[in-house]
Amino acid sequence: MIRQPQPTLIMHFTHIDNLSAILKAGRLFSDSSVGPQLATNVGAVEIKARRRERPVPCPPGGFVADYVPFYFAPRSPMMYRIACDHRDGKPGCYLGGDDPLVYLVSSVEQVHAAGLSWVASDGNCAVGLTTFSIEFDELATLVDWPLLQAEVWKNIPEDMDRMRRRAAEFLVHREFPLDLLAGYAVRTAERQEQVRQVFRDAGMIEPYVAVRPDWYYGYMRREVRR
């Protein structure tokens, strides 16, 4: 039986192009207040629109877009979409793939101890079926921990809700200070050096940056044959 891990890691990912501005601000901002901070936006326009209209039914309320989103596990459905869009050359969306994405890693325990306002979900926050909770002790049963640990999480005939549950989120209201991060993760050693250089350019101490290729899909662009 797979239970809630201790500590319970949470991870937010962003394009490496955004890291310099994030370091300058010293925090992550919610989608509704991020403004020009994002040099490269990897989010899907239609999903972001739904999140701006999806109310959070428990305190501190507001809408999903008013929170900084974190996942409880790597290789999320969102990252899968990004990797597939790159592989397939899908028009009208971000096509850079998941290789340039950097994970910013913290834990539920750190956020809770810091007294920040947060809300957890049992699945994709853009879906009406998803439920929310602000109770720390409810996380053990709210989130489908075995599914989050599974390598394959696609919907199957006997369970057509797996993809939604695999996208369970931990939402931090308005802002997330970077001093609550445990470290960063990237796909390759080359990206690791890039992240360290961003910190050096900002005059900051180099952080812990782990190379975690298993946290990525890494699909290559398909050749177009005519």
C-alpha positions as CSV (number, residue, x, y, z in Angstrom):
1,M,0.0,0.0,0.0
2,I,1.6,3.3,-1.1
3,R,0.8,6.1,1.4
4,Q,1.5,9.8,1.4
5,P,5.3,10.3,1.3
6,Q,7.0,12.1,4.2
7,P,8.1,14.7,3.5
8,T,5.5,15.4,0.9
9,L,7.3,17.0,-2.0
10,I,5.6,19.6,-4.2
11,M,6.9,20.8,-7.5
12,H,6.3,23.8,-9.8
13,F,7.9,23.9,-13.2
14,T,8.7,26.9,-15.4
15,H,10.8,27.5,-18.5
16,I,14.4,28.3,-17.8
17,D,13.9,31.7,-19.6
18,N,11.7,32.7,-16.7
19,L,14.2,31.9,-14.0
20,S,16.1,35.2,-14.0
21,A,13.0,37.3,-13.4
22,I,11.7,34.9,-10.7
23,L,15.0,35.2,-8.8
24,K,14.9,39.0,-9.1
25,A,11.3,39.0,-7.6
26,G,12.3,36.4,-5.0
27,R,9.0,34.7,-5.4
28,L,6.6,32.9,-7.7
29,F,3.4,34.7,-8.5
30,S,-0.1,33.3,-9.3
31,D,-1.2,33.3,-12.9
32,S,-3.6,36.2,-12.2
33,S,-0.8,38.5,-11.0
34,V,2.3,37.2,-12.7
35,G,2.2,40.0,-15.4
36,P,5.3,40.3,-17.5
37,Q,7.4,38.0,-15.3
38,L,7.0,35.1,-17.8
39,A,9.4,35.5,-20.7
40,T,8.2,32.1,-22.1
41,N,4.8,30.9,-21.3
42,V,4.3,27.1,-21.6
43,G,0.7,27.0,-20.4
44,A,-2.2,26.2,-22.7
45,V,-4.4,29.3,-23.3
46,E,-7.7,27.4,-23.0
47,I,-6.7,25.7,-19.7
48,K,-5.5,29.0,-18.2
49,A,-8.9,30.6,-19.2
50,R,-10.8,27.8,-17.4
51,R,-8.6,28.3,-14.3
52,R,-9.4,32.0,-14.2
53,E,-13.1,31.1,-14.0
54,R,-13.0,28.1,-11.7
55,P,-13.8,29.2,-8.1
56,V,-12.0,27.7,-5.1
57,P,-14.8,26.8,-2.7
58,C,-12.9,27.0,0.5
59,P,-10.9,29.7,2.2
60,P,-9.1,31.9,1.1
61,G,-11.4,31.5,-1.9
62,G,-11.0,33.3,-5.2
63,F,-10.3,31.5,-8.4
64,V,-7.7,28.8,-9.2
65,A,-5.7,31.3,-11.1
66,D,-5.2,33.3,-7.9
67,Y,-2.9,30.5,-6.6
68,V,0.7,29.4,-7.4
69,P,0.3,25.8,-8.6
70,F,2.4,22.8,-7.6
71,Y,2.1,19.1,-8.4
72,F,2.7,16.3,-6.0
73,A,4.7,14.3,-8.5
74,P,6.8,14.8,-11.7
75,R,5.8,13.8,-15.2
76,S,2.4,15.4,-14.8
77,P,-0.3,15.3,-17.5
78,M,0.5,18.9,-18.2
79,M,4.2,18.1,-18.9
80,Y,3.1,15.2,-21.0
81,R,1.0,17.5,-23.2
82,I,4.0,19.9,-23.5
83,A,6.2,17.0,-24.6
84,C,3.7,15.7,-27.1
85,D,3.0,19.1,-28.6
86,H,6.8,19.4,-29.2
87,R,7.0,15.9,-30.6
88,D,4.1,16.4,-33.0
89,G,4.8,20.0,-33.9
90,K,1.3,21.0,-32.9
91,P,0.6,24.5,-34.3
92,G,-0.6,27.4,-32.1
93,C,1.1,26.4,-28.8
94,Y,4.4,26.3,-27.0
95,L,6.6,23.9,-29.0
96,G,9.9,24.0,-27.0
97,G,9.2,20.6,-25.3
98,D,9.9,19.7,-21.7
99,D,13.8,19.8,-21.8
100,P,14.0,23.5,-21.0
101,L,11.7,23.2,-18.0
102,V,13.0,23.6,-14.5
103,Y,11.4,22.1,-11.4
104,L,11.2,24.3,-8.3
105,V,10.8,21.8,-5.4
106,S,9.5,22.4,-1.9
107,S,7.3,20.4,0.5
108,V,3.8,20.6,2.0
109,E,5.4,20.6,5.4
110,Q,7.5,23.6,4.7
111,V,4.6,25.6,3.3
112,H,2.4,24.6,6.2
113,A,5.0,25.5,8.8
114,A,5.5,28.9,7.2
115,G,1.8,29.7,7.7
116,L,1.0,30.3,4.1
117,S,-2.6,30.0,2.9
118,W,-2.9,26.9,0.7
119,V,-5.5,24.6,-0.8
120,A,-5.1,21.0,-2.1
121,S,-7.1,19.3,-4.8
122,D,-7.9,15.7,-5.6
123,G,-7.3,16.3,-9.3
124,N,-7.1,18.7,-12.2
125,C,-8.3,22.1,-10.9
126,A,-9.8,23.1,-14.2
127,V,-12.3,20.2,-14.0
128,G,-15.6,20.6,-12.3
129,L,-15.5,17.2,-10.7
130,T,-12.4,18.1,-8.6
131,T,-12.8,18.7,-4.9
132,F,-10.6,20.9,-2.6
133,S,-9.4,20.8,1.0
134,I,-7.5,23.1,3.4
135,E,-7.0,20.4,6.0
136,F,-3.5,19.1,6.4
137,D,-4.6,15.8,7.8
138,E,-6.9,15.1,4.8
139,L,-4.1,15.0,2.3
140,A,-3.5,11.3,3.1
141,T,-6.9,10.4,1.7
142,L,-7.7,13.3,-0.6
143,V,-4.9,12.5,-3.1
144,D,-4.5,9.1,-4.9
145,W,-0.9,8.5,-3.8
146,P,-0.6,5.1,-5.5
147,L,-1.6,6.7,-8.9
148,L,0.9,9.5,-8.4
149,Q,3.7,6.9,-8.0
150,A,2.6,5.0,-11.0
151,E,4.6,5.3,-14.3
152,V,1.5,4.8,-16.4
153,W,-1.5,6.9,-15.4
154,K,-3.7,7.0,-18.6
155,N,-7.5,6.3,-18.3
156,I,-8.5,2.7,-18.7
157,P,-12.0,1.3,-19.3
158,E,-12.5,0.3,-15.6
159,D,-11.3,3.7,-14.4
160,M,-11.8,6.7,-16.7
161,D,-10.8,9.3,-14.0
162,R,-7.1,8.4,-13.7
163,M,-5.8,11.3,-15.7
164,R,-7.8,13.9,-13.7
165,R,-6.6,12.4,-10.4
166,R,-3.0,12.2,-11.6
167,A,-3.1,16.0,-11.9
168,A,-3.8,16.7,-8.2
169,E,-2.5,20.0,-7.1
170,F,-1.2,22.0,-4.1
171,L,-2.1,25.6,-4.5
172,V,-0.4,28.4,-2.6
173,H,-2.4,31.6,-2.4
174,R,-1.1,34.6,-4.4
175,E,2.7,34.2,-3.9
176,F,5.3,31.6,-3.0
177,P,8.7,32.9,-1.5
178,L,11.7,31.2,-3.0
179,D,13.3,30.8,0.5
180,L,10.9,27.9,1.0
181,L,12.4,25.9,-1.8
182,A,14.5,22.8,-1.1
183,G,16.1,22.9,-4.5
184,Y,15.7,22.6,-8.3
185,A,15.7,19.8,-10.8
186,V,16.5,19.6,-14.5
187,R,16.7,17.0,-17.2
188,T,20.4,17.2,-18.2
189,A,23.8,18.2,-16.9
190,E,23.8,21.0,-19.5
191,R,20.6,22.4,-18.1
192,Q,22.1,22.0,-14.6
193,E,25.0,24.3,-15.5
194,Q,22.6,26.8,-17.2
195,V,20.6,27.1,-13.9
196,R,23.7,27.6,-11.9
197,Q,24.9,30.2,-14.3
198,V,21.6,32.1,-13.9
199,F,22.3,32.3,-10.2
200,R,25.9,33.4,-10.7
201,D,24.7,36.1,-13.1
202,A,22.2,37.3,-10.4
203,G,25.0,37.4,-7.9
204,M,23.4,34.7,-5.8
205,I,24.7,31.5,-4.2
206,E,24.4,28.5,-6.4
207,P,21.5,26.3,-5.3
208,Y,21.1,22.6,-5.1
209,V,20.2,21.5,-8.7
210,A,19.5,17.8,-9.2
211,V,19.6,16.1,-12.6
212,R,16.5,14.0,-12.9
213,P,15.9,12.7,-16.4
214,D,13.2,10.3,-15.1
215,W,11.1,13.4,-14.2
216,Y,10.8,14.2,-17.9
217,Y,9.4,12.7,-21.1
218,G,12.1,14.1,-23.4
219,Y,10.3,13.3,-26.7
220,M,12.1,14.3,-29.8
221,R,10.5,16.1,-32.7
222,R,9.1,13.7,-35.3
223,E,10.3,14.0,-38.8
224,V,7.7,15.2,-41.3
225,R,7.7,12.8,-44.3
226,R,6.1,13.9,-47.5
